[in-house]
């Protein structure tokens, strides 16, 4: 008799996406529902926490209901409820955590706490049965840029992280400087297609020969100075820039960021002797970053494989939460109803 699959309901509200999903056995996606808030935040050029939280409250019930309906299951078929409780906007996380705790109590199901960043790692590898480990895992998103020594879904060890702006945040801010639409990542990538990546020599902050930490505030400031002058008192040159000049700035900025990300990943690979590289997070959808890391893995002998999150699971979603939840379920790593959201983690 075939063993029944383990169904995990995942809930994700760490920033500006209200998401729920049902995943079986950690890899079979039965449903995935995401309510995007991009239109709500685009006029502000970034996420407004209070607006995000209010939208989560309005969307959470409908999103969970739709995820259950898409999966064609009921509460009796759910084995546990996994929820992202850290890191993120506390005012946004509390909505998902409250919903998960309520369902856990009402349905009498185990509650599983999920680190949002560790879930991004899972999105890159959840389709692989026996990947070669340990791996170096790179997470590049709006709020975080991190490198991990990845031994298993339950044992990611942080190697380095951003000391100021994350890469995704820098993309958003540079897009604002260049007056490109929000969100900045896709806008920069699209604009950069027509630009020369060598047109402007923007700085690459490596933070010392052995550092695995990241810093992108310098390049953001360099773009600002390029467009408005060193004293910030000159006219905003973006107004008078040609389409080609703006494309050159975008392309040169993007190339500098990717250069740092790839070089730091190579450093991490050398440090732990990894044969596998994982890539996840919102910026992982950038085709130039994917290509650059693939070139590294193709040319660098110790590395045999690059695993990249599918583009639909690069941005925040609940599939990655439910997938990681399965592994914690098997390990019986459960939370209780005192679970609280945490801004950092």
Helices and strands as residue ranges (DSSP letters): E 7-12, E 17-24, E 28-36, H 38-41, G 42-44, H 49-71, G 75-77, E 80-86, H 90-107, E 110-115, H 116-125, E 135-140, E 145-150, E 156-161, H 167-177, H 184-192, H 217-228, G 237-240, H 243-272, E 276-280, G 282-285, H 287-299, E 305-308, G 311-313, H 319-330
